Amino acid sequence: MHNLKPLNRAVAAVLLGGGAAGVFLGANALQNGRVFGQEKATQQQVNQAEDLSTVFRDVGKRVETSVVNIEMHKTIKAPKSVPLPDDMLRRFFPNGVPQQQQPDGGDDEQAPDNGGGPGGGGYEQVGTGSGVIMEVDGHTGYVLTNNHVAGGATEMTITLADGRKITNAKLLGADPKTDLAVVKIEADDLKAANWGDSATLQQGDWIMAFGSPFGYIGSMTHGIVSALNRSQVGILGNQGYEDFIQVDAPINPGNSGGPLVNLHGDVVGINTAIRSQSGGFEGIGFAIPINEAKWVYAQLKDHGKVTRGWLGVAIQDVTAVPDVAKGVGYEQNNGVVVEQLVPESPANGHLKVYDVITSINGKPVRSVTELRNRVAEEVPGSELNMIVFRDGKEMPVMVKLGTQPENMTLGSNRPTAPSEGNTQNGEALGMRLGTPDDQMVQKFGLPEGVKGAIVTAVTPRSAADRAHIMPGDVITSVDRHSVSNSQEAMSQIANHKGDRPILLYVETGGAAGGHIVAVSPKH
C-alpha cells in the first residue's frame, strides 16, 4: 500500500472496509475504466479521420471530372537544353531548361533530337502538363493552364478524365508575365470546376493539388498552405507578376497547370512550379492565386492577350530602402518609394522622385508586388487616386493610367572599369567627383551633354562603397537639389545637416532615368 499514488490511496481508503476483495475489484474497475476511456477516445479519433477522408473523397469526385491532361508539341529553334545549377528554382525540368523558354517559360517535357541541332531547323519538344476546365458553354469548354505548358504549342492533345482524347484544341491566348494560358476545346458532357477565392486562404489551410504527375492522369495529393504572397521567387523574370501561394502538397513534373483546391472543392490556385535540387518534389511548391488567374483568364479568353494599366515608375519597398525613407522623414514600414519616372509616362507631372505611395483607391499599399498587381489590373485610361507622402506630409495625387508597354526594361548595366580622369581635388563620402568633359564622357560611355557630377573613383569600404556607388555613376541631385557639376554636388554634400542620410539621385552608365541612393556617412 505504501507504493500507491495519492489518487490510488484515496480509492483504497474508501474500499478497505470491504476487505481485500473489495480492494481487488476496485482496482480492476479503475483499470477497466481507463481502458474503456481510451477505447472511446481512439474511436472518436478514427471517426474524425474518416470524416476528413470523406471530405477528400468528395473533393476528388467533384474536381477530377474537370481536370485534363495536355500533351503538346512545339518546335524550338535553339539548342535543346542547358544545365541548371542545383540550387536554381526549377520549373519541372530535371534535364535543364530549353534556352528559348528562359527566363519566363518552360514545359514539363523531354525534348527528343529531331535532327535539328545548330543550323538544322530546330528541335521538336513533346511535353505533358495539366489544365482545368473553368467554363463550359454548350459543347465548348475553356481550359485554364500554364503558359509554359500550352504557350507556343503547334499541336495539342487534350485527354479528359473519362479517357476521351481531343485533338482539335485551340490556344486562345497566353501570358508569359503570369505564366497562364487558355485553351478552347469542343466535346460533349464537359464539366467545369468552381472558381474559388484565394483571398480567403490562410497559412495552415488544407489544400489539394490535381494533375498528371509523370503522366499519371487523375492524380490527387494534399497538404497545407505553407505561405502566401511569395514574390521575387525568380520564376517569371523581372517583368513577371509573382504573388504565389506556397504549398507542401506533393507536386511533380506533369502537375503544371492543374488546379489547387480547398476543402470545398473550389479552385484557389493553378499549380506552377517547384523548388527542387533533384527535379522532383522536395516539399515546396508554388501556385498562382486564382483571383489573379481569373482576371488574366477573362482577357485571354475574350481578347487573346492581356492589356494592363501602366503608371510608369520604378519603385522600391520602404523596408528595402529604410535609409531613403528616413532621409525623406517617412517613419512607417508600409509603402513604396518612387525612385524613377519613365519619360512621357502617365506618372510624369503627378508623382515625384522620393514620393512614398501609401494608398491606392482608398486601400493601403504595403509592397511593390501589391502596387504592381493592382495597377496592372486597372483598365488603361482609368483614374488612380493615390495618397503619397511628400515634403513631410501626406497628400492626394490622381493619375490617369496608360497602357503598359510590352517591354518595360529600364536602365543598363553598371560600368565596372576603374577610373581617374579630370577629377576635383577633395573626397566626399569616399568618392571622387568630376565635372563632365569630352574625355570623361568617352571613357565612361556616357551620352553627350550629360550633366551632373561623375563618380570617378570610390574608396573601398567607404560610405559610398557601402551604398554601392560605382565609378561611372552620374549624380544629378543631392538632397533633392539638382546639381550639374562636381562643385555643386560637393557644396550640397557639405551643406547637409542633421542625422538623416544624404540622398543622392544616381544615373547609372548614362541610362535614361536613375535611382535613389541613401548614403549614411556615420556608418
NUPATI-535773 format. One record per residue (C-alpha): residue number from 1; x, y, z. Coordinates in steps of 0.2 Angstrom, whole numbers, plus 2048, in hexadecimal, padded with zeros to 3 digits. Example, Ala and Ser with C-alpha at 12.3 -4.5 7.8 and 13.67 -1.06 7.14 Angstrom:
i, px, py, pz
1, 83E, 7EA, 827 .
2, 844, 7FB, 824 .
This chain:
i, px, py, pz
1, 800, 800, 800 .
2, 80F, 80B, 803 .
3, 812, 80C, 7F0 .
4, 801, 813, 7EB .
5, 800, 824, 7E3 .
6, 7F5, 831, 7EC .
7, 7E6, 82D, 7E1 .
8, 7E8, 81A, 7E4 .
9, 7E9, 81D, 7F7 .
10, 7D9, 826, 7F7 .
11, 7D0, 819, 7EE .
12, 7D8, 80B, 7F9 .
13, 7D2, 814, 809 .
14, 7C0, 814, 803 .
15, 7C1, 802, 7FF .
16, 7CA, 7FA, 80E .
17, 7BA, 7F8, 818 .
18, 7B5, 7EB, 80B .
19, 7C4, 7E0, 80D .
20, 7D2, 7DB, 801 .
21, 7C6, 7D6, 7F4 .
22, 7BF, 7E7, 7F4 .
23, 7D0, 7EE, 7F1 .
24, 7D3, 7E2, 7E3 .
25, 7C2, 7E5, 7DA .
26, 7C4, 7F8, 7DC .
27, 7D5, 7F8, 7D4 .
28, 7CF, 7EE, 7C5 .
29, 7C0, 7FA, 7C4 .
30, 7CC, 808, 7C3 .
31, 7D7, 800, 7B6 .
32, 7C8, 7FB, 7AC .
33, 7C2, 80C, 7AD .
34, 7D2, 813, 7A6 .
35, 7D2, 806, 798 .
36, 7C0, 80A, 793 .
37, 7C4, 81C, 793 .
38, 7D3, 819, 787 .
39, 7C8, 80F, 77C .
40, 7BB, 81C, 77B .
41, 7C8, 82A, 777 .
42, 7D1, 81F, 76A .
43, 7C0, 81C, 761 .
44, 7BC, 82F, 761 .
45, 7CD, 832, 759 .
46, 7C9, 825, 74C .
47, 7B9, 82D, 749 .
48, 7C1, 83E, 746 .
49, 7CE, 836, 73A .
50, 7C0, 82D, 730 .
51, 7B7, 83E, 730 .
52, 7C6, 846, 728 .
53, 7C8, 838, 71C .
54, 7B6, 83A, 717 .
55, 7BA, 84C, 713 .
56, 7C9, 848, 708 .
57, 7BF, 83B, 6FF .
58, 7B1, 847, 6FC .
59, 7BD, 854, 6F6 .
60, 7C5, 848, 6EA .
61, 7B5, 842, 6E2 .
62, 7AF, 854, 6E0 .
63, 7BF, 85B, 6D8 .
64, 7C7, 84C, 6CF .
65, 7BA, 84D, 6C1 .
66, 7C0, 85F, 6BC .
67, 7D3, 85B, 6BC .
68, 7DB, 857, 6AB .
69, 7EC, 851, 6A5 .
70, 7F4, 85B, 698 .
71, 801, 854, 68C .
72, 809, 861, 681 .
73, 816, 862, 673 .
74, 820, 872, 66F .
75, 82F, 875, 664 .
76, 83E, 87E, 66D .
77, 84B, 885, 661 .
78, 858, 885, 66F .
79, 864, 878, 677 .
80, 858, 86D, 680 .
81, 85D, 870, 692 .
82, 86A, 878, 69E .
83, 86F, 871, 6AF .
84, 868, 878, 6BF .
85, 871, 87C, 6CF .
86, 86B, 871, 6DD .
87, 865, 87F, 6E7 .
88, 85B, 887, 6D9 .
89, 848, 888, 6DA .
90, 843, 87B, 6CD .
91, 833, 87C, 6C3 .
92, 831, 869, 6C2 .
93, 841, 866, 6B8 .
94, 84B, 858, 6BF .
95, 855, 859, 6AE .
96, 858, 86C, 6AC .
97, 84E, 87A, 6A6 .
98, 84C, 87D, 693 .
99, 855, 88D, 68F .
100, 847, 895, 685 .
101, 83C, 893, 695 .
102, 847, 89C, 6A1 .
103, 844, 8A6, 6AC .
104, 831, 8A5, 6AB .
105, 82C, 895, 6A2 .
106, 82E, 882, 6A2 .
107, 825, 872, 6A1 .
108, 824, 862, 6AA .
109, 82D, 85A, 69B .
110, 83A, 84F, 695 .
111, 841, 856, 684 .
112, 846, 848, 678 .
113, 853, 84D, 66B .
114, 849, 84F, 65B .
115, 858, 850, 650 .
116, 859, 863, 654 .
117, 868, 869, 65D .
118, 871, 879, 659 .
119, 86C, 87E, 648 .
120, 861, 86F, 645 .
121, 850, 876, 647 .
122, 84D, 874, 659 .
123, 846, 867, 665 .
124, 835, 860, 668 .
125, 830, 860, 67A .
126, 823, 854, 680 .
127, 81C, 859, 691 .
128, 80F, 855, 69D .
129, 806, 85F, 6AA .
130, 7F5, 862, 6B2 .
131, 7E6, 86E, 6B1 .
132, 7D5, 871, 6B8 .
133, 7C4, 875, 6AF .
134, 7BE, 885, 6B7 .
135, 7AF, 889, 6AC .
136, 7A4, 87F, 6A1 .
137, 798, 887, 694 .
138, 78E, 879, 68B .
139, 79B, 86D, 683 .
140, 7A9, 87A, 685 .
141, 7B5, 879, 694 .
142, 7C2, 885, 699 .
143, 7D2, 87E, 6A2 .
144, 7DD, 888, 6AD .
145, 7EF, 883, 6AD .
146, 801, 889, 6AE .
147, 809, 893, 6A0 .
148, 818, 887, 6A1 .
149, 80D, 878, 69E .
150, 802, 87F, 68F .
151, 80B, 88F, 68A .
152, 812, 88E, 678 .
153, 80B, 87C, 675 .
154, 80A, 877, 663 .
155, 7FF, 868, 667 .
156, 7F6, 862, 677 .
157, 7EC, 853, 67D .
158, 7E1, 855, 68B .
159, 7DC, 846, 695 .
160, 7CC, 847, 6A0 .
161, 7CA, 83E, 6B1 .
162, 7BF, 831, 6A8 .
163, 7CD, 82D, 69C .
164, 7C6, 836, 68D .
165, 7D3, 83E, 682 .
166, 7D1, 84F, 679 .
167, 7DC, 854, 66B .
168, 7D4, 864, 665 .
169, 7D9, 86E, 674 .
170, 7DC, 881, 671 .
171, 7E8, 88C, 67B .
172, 7DE, 89C, 67D .
173, 7EC, 8A6, 685 .
174, 7FB, 8A5, 691 .
175, 803, 8B1, 69D .
176, 815, 8AE, 6A2 .
177, 815, 8BC, 6AF .
178, 809, 8B1, 6BA .
179, 80D, 8A0, 6B2 .
180, 7FB, 89D, 6AD .
181, 7F2, 898, 69D .
182, 7E0, 893, 698 .
183, 7DC, 885, 68C .
184, 7CB, 882, 684 .
185, 7C4, 871, 681 .
186, 7B5, 869, 679 .
187, 7AC, 85A, 680 .
188, 79C, 853, 688 .
189, 799, 852, 69B .
190, 7A7, 85E, 6A1 .
191, 7A7, 862, 6B3 .
192, 7AE, 873, 6BA .
193, 7B6, 875, 6CB .
194, 7B1, 883, 6D7 .
195, 7BA, 893, 6D9 .
196, 7C0, 895, 6EA .
197, 7C7, 8A5, 6F4 .
198, 7D9, 8A4, 6F7 .
199, 7D8, 8B4, 702 .
200, 7D0, 8A9, 70F .
201, 7DF, 89D, 711 .
202, 7E9, 89D, 721 .
203, 7F9, 895, 725 .
204, 7F5, 883, 72C .
205, 7E5, 881, 721 .
206, 7E3, 86F, 719 .
207, 7E5, 86F, 707 .
208, 7E5, 862, 6F9 .
209, 7EF, 862, 6E9 .
210, 7E8, 859, 6D9 .
211, 7F1, 855, 6C9 .
212, 7FB, 848, 6BF .
213, 80C, 845, 6C8 .
214, 818, 83B, 6BD .
215, 809, 839, 6B1 .
216, 7FE, 830, 6BE .
217, 7ED, 837, 6BA .
218, 7E1, 83A, 6C8 .
219, 7ED, 83C, 6D6 .
220, 7E9, 846, 6E6 .
221, 7F4, 84B, 6F5 .
222, 7F1, 855, 704 .
223, 7FA, 860, 710 .
224, 7F9, 872, 718 .
225, 7FC, 884, 713 .
226, 80E, 886, 719 .
227, 80F, 899, 715 .
228, 806, 8A7, 70B .
229, 80B, 8B5, 700 .
230, 81C, 8AE, 6FB .
231, 824, 8BA, 6EF .
232, 836, 8BC, 6E7 .
233, 836, 8A9, 6E6 .
234, 83F, 8AA, 6D5 .
235, 833, 8A1, 6CA .
236, 82C, 8AE, 6BF .
237, 83B, 8BA, 6BD .
238, 83C, 8CC, 6C1 .
239, 82C, 8D1, 6B7 .
240, 821, 8C3, 6BE .
241, 814, 8C4, 6CB .
242, 818, 8B8, 6DA .
243, 80C, 8B7, 6E9 .
244, 80C, 8A4, 6EC .
245, 804, 899, 6F8 .
246, 811, 88D, 6FF .
247, 80B, 87C, 703 .
248, 812, 86B, 70A .
249, 806, 860, 700 .
250, 811, 855, 6F5 .
251, 813, 85C, 6E4 .
252, 81D, 854, 6D6 .
253, 821, 855, 6C4 .
254, 810, 855, 6BA .
255, 806, 85E, 6C8 .
256, 809, 86F, 6BF .
257, 7F9, 877, 6BB .
258, 7EE, 86C, 6C7 .
259, 7E3, 874, 6D4 .
260, 7E6, 877, 6E6 .
261, 7D6, 875, 6F0 .
262, 7CF, 878, 701 .
263, 7C5, 86C, 70C .
264, 7B5, 872, 703 .
265, 7BC, 86C, 6F2 .
266, 7BE, 87F, 6EC .
267, 7CD, 883, 6E1 .
268, 7D8, 88F, 6EB .
269, 7E8, 88E, 6E1 .
270, 7F1, 887, 6D1 .
271, 800, 87C, 6D5 .
272, 80F, 883, 6CD .
273, 820, 87F, 6D3 .
274, 82B, 876, 6E0 .
275, 83B, 87A, 6E9 .
276, 846, 86B, 6E7 .
277, 858, 865, 6E6 .
278, 853, 854, 6DF .
279, 846, 859, 6D2 .
280, 838, 851, 6DD .
281, 82E, 857, 6EB .
282, 837, 85C, 6FB .
283, 82A, 864, 706 .
284, 828, 875, 6FD .
285, 81C, 878, 6F0 .
286, 814, 888, 6E8 .
287, 803, 88C, 6E2 .
288, 7FC, 89C, 6D9 .
289, 7EE, 8A3, 6E4 .
290, 7DD, 8A0, 6DB .
291, 7D8, 8B3, 6DE .
292, 7E6, 8B8, 6D3 .
293, 7E4, 8AA, 6C6 .
294, 7D1, 8AE, 6C4 .
295, 7D5, 8BF, 6BE .
296, 7E2, 8B9, 6B2 .
297, 7D7, 8AB, 6AC .
298, 7C9, 8B7, 6A8 .
299, 7D4, 8C2, 69D .
300, 7DC, 8B3, 694 .
301, 7CC, 8AB, 691 .
302, 7C4, 8BB, 68A .
303, 7D2, 8C4, 682 .
304, 7E1, 8B7, 680 .
305, 7EC, 8C2, 68A .
306, 7EE, 8CC, 69A .
307, 7ED, 8DF, 69A .
308, 7F3, 8E7, 6AB .
309, 7F2, 8F8, 6B2 .
310, 803, 901, 6B3 .
311, 809, 90E, 6BF .
312, 81B, 910, 6B9 .
313, 826, 910, 6C9 .
314, 834, 906, 6D0 .
315, 830, 903, 6E2 .
316, 838, 8FA, 6F2 .
317, 830, 8F4, 702 .
318, 833, 900, 710 .
319, 83A, 8F1, 71A .
320, 847, 8EE, 70D .
321, 84D, 900, 70D .
322, 84B, 905, 71F .
323, 858, 912, 71E .
324, 84F, 91B, 710 .
325, 83F, 91B, 71A .
326, 848, 922, 728 .
327, 850, 92F, 71D .
328, 83F, 935, 717 .
329, 838, 935, 729 .
330, 82C, 926, 726 .
331, 82B, 91B, 736 .
332, 81F, 90D, 731 .
333, 823, 8FC, 72B .
334, 816, 8FB, 71D .
335, 817, 903, 70C .
336, 822, 905, 6FD .
337, 82F, 912, 6F9 .
338, 82E, 919, 6E7 .
339, 840, 918, 6E1 .
340, 83E, 91C, 6CE .
341, 831, 923, 6C2 .
342, 830, 91C, 6B1 .
343, 831, 92B, 6A4 .
344, 820, 92F, 69D .
345, 818, 923, 6A8 .
346, 807, 926, 6B1 .
347, 810, 929, 6C1 .
348, 819, 938, 6BA .
349, 813, 949, 6C1 .
350, 80A, 940, 6CF .
351, 816, 935, 6D9 .
352, 827, 93A, 6DE .
353, 837, 931, 6E2 .
354, 838, 92E, 6F5 .
355, 825, 92D, 6F7 .
356, 81F, 91F, 702 .
357, 80F, 917, 6FB .
358, 804, 912, 70A .
359, 7F3, 90F, 703 .
360, 7EA, 90B, 6F2 .
361, 7D8, 90E, 6F0 .
362, 7D5, 90E, 703 .
363, 7DE, 8FE, 706 .
364, 7F0, 8FE, 70F .
365, 7FF, 8F9, 705 .
366, 80B, 8EE, 70E .
367, 817, 8E8, 701 .
368, 81E, 8EA, 6EF .
369, 815, 8D9, 6EA .
370, 804, 8E0, 6F1 .
371, 806, 8F0, 6E7 .
372, 80B, 8E8, 6D7 .
373, 7FD, 8DC, 6D7 .
374, 7F0, 8E8, 6DB .
375, 7F6, 8F5, 6CE .
376, 7F7, 8E7, 6C1 .
377, 7E5, 8E1, 6C4 .
378, 7DE, 8F3, 6C1 .
379, 7D7, 8F7, 6B0 .
380, 7E2, 903, 6A6 .
381, 7DB, 914, 6A6 .
382, 7D3, 912, 6B8 .
383, 7D8, 91E, 6C6 .
384, 7E2, 918, 6D4 .
385, 7E0, 922, 6E4 .
386, 7F0, 921, 6EF .
387, 7F6, 928, 700 .
388, 808, 92C, 700 .
389, 814, 932, 70D .
390, 81D, 941, 707 .
391, 827, 94F, 70F .
392, 822, 949, 720 .
393, 810, 947, 71E .
394, 803, 93C, 715 .
395, 7F9, 942, 706 .
396, 7EE, 93C, 6F9 .
397, 7F4, 939, 6E7 .
398, 7E9, 933, 6D8 .
399, 7F1, 92B, 6C9 .
400, 7E8, 925, 6B9 .
401, 7EF, 914, 6B5 .
402, 7F7, 910, 6A4 .
403, 7F9, 8FF, 69B .
404, 808, 8F5, 6A1 .
405, 815, 8F3, 693 .
406, 81B, 8E2, 68E .
407, 82D, 8E5, 694 .
408, 82F, 8F0, 6A4 .
409, 842, 8ED, 6A7 .
410, 84A, 8FC, 6AE .
411, 85C, 901, 6B1 .
412, 86C, 8F7, 6AB .
413, 87A, 8EE, 6B3 .
414, 886, 8F7, 6BE .
415, 898, 8FA, 6B7 .
416, 8A5, 8F1, 6C1 .
417, 8B5, 8F9, 6BA .
418, 8BF, 903, 6C7 .
419, 8C3, 915, 6C3 .
420, 8CC, 925, 6C7 .
421, 8C9, 933, 6BA .
422, 8C7, 945, 6BD .
423, 8C1, 945, 6CF .
424, 8BF, 952, 6DC .
425, 8CB, 952, 6EA .
426, 8C3, 94D, 6FA .
427, 8B9, 93D, 6FF .
428, 8A7, 93C, 705 .
429, 8A0, 92D, 70D .
430, 8AE, 923, 706 .
431, 8AB, 927, 6F4 .
432, 8B4, 933, 6E7 .
433, 8A9, 93E, 6DC .
434, 8AC, 945, 6CC .
435, 8A3, 952, 6C0 .
436, 89F, 94A, 6AF .
437, 8AB, 94E, 6A1 .
438, 8AE, 945, 690 .
439, 8BB, 93A, 697 .
440, 8B1, 934, 6A6 .
441, 8A1, 932, 69C .
442, 8AA, 927, 68F .
443, 8B3, 91D, 69D .
444, 8A3, 918, 6A6 .
445, 898, 917, 696 .
446, 88D, 924, 69C .
447, 881, 92E, 690 .
448, 886, 93F, 689 .
449, 880, 94D, 693 .
450, 87F, 944, 6A4 .
451, 87D, 94F, 6B3 .
452, 881, 94B, 6C5 .
453, 890, 945, 6CF .
454, 899, 936, 6C8 .
455, 89F, 929, 6D5 .
456, 8B1, 926, 6CF .
457, 8B8, 91B, 6DE .
458, 8B1, 913, 6ED .
459, 8BB, 90F, 6FD .
460, 8B8, 8FD, 703 .
461, 8AE, 8FB, 712 .
462, 8A9, 90D, 712 .
463, 897, 914, 714 .
464, 896, 915, 701 .
465, 89C, 903, 6FF .
466, 88F, 8FD, 70C .
467, 882, 906, 702 .
468, 887, 8FD, 6F2 .
469, 88C, 90D, 6E9 .
470, 898, 908, 6DB .
471, 8A4, 912, 6CF .
472, 89A, 918, 6C0 .
473, 88B, 91C, 6CA .
474, 884, 92D, 6C7 .
475, 87D, 937, 6D6 .
476, 86F, 943, 6D1 .
477, 868, 948, 6E1 .
478, 86E, 949, 6F4 .
479, 860, 94A, 701 .
480, 853, 94E, 6F3 .
481, 85D, 95D, 6EC .
482, 863, 95B, 6DA .
483, 875, 95C, 6D7 .
484, 87D, 95E, 6C6 .
485, 890, 95C, 6CA .
486, 89B, 956, 6D8 .
487, 89D, 967, 6E1 .
488, 88A, 968, 6E3 .
489, 889, 956, 6E9 .
490, 897, 958, 6F6 .
491, 88F, 968, 6FC .
492, 87F, 960, 6FF .
493, 887, 951, 708 .
494, 890, 95E, 713 .
495, 880, 967, 717 .
496, 877, 957, 71D .
497, 871, 959, 72F .
498, 86A, 94D, 73C .
499, 86B, 93A, 73E .
500, 861, 935, 72F .
501, 86A, 92C, 721 .
502, 870, 936, 712 .
503, 864, 933, 703 .
504, 86C, 932, 6F2 .
505, 864, 92F, 6E2 .
506, 86F, 924, 6D7 .
507, 86E, 920, 6C4 .
508, 878, 911, 6C0 .
509, 882, 90F, 6B0 .
510, 87A, 91E, 6A8 .
511, 869, 915, 6A8 .
512, 859, 91F, 6A7 .
513, 852, 921, 6B8 .
514, 85B, 91B, 6C8 .
515, 858, 916, 6DA .
516, 859, 91D, 6EC .
517, 868, 919, 6F6 .
518, 869, 91D, 709 .
519, 87A, 91F, 710 .
520, 87D, 91E, 723 .
521, 88E, 926, 726 .
522, 88E, 922, 738 .
523, 88D, 90F, 735 .
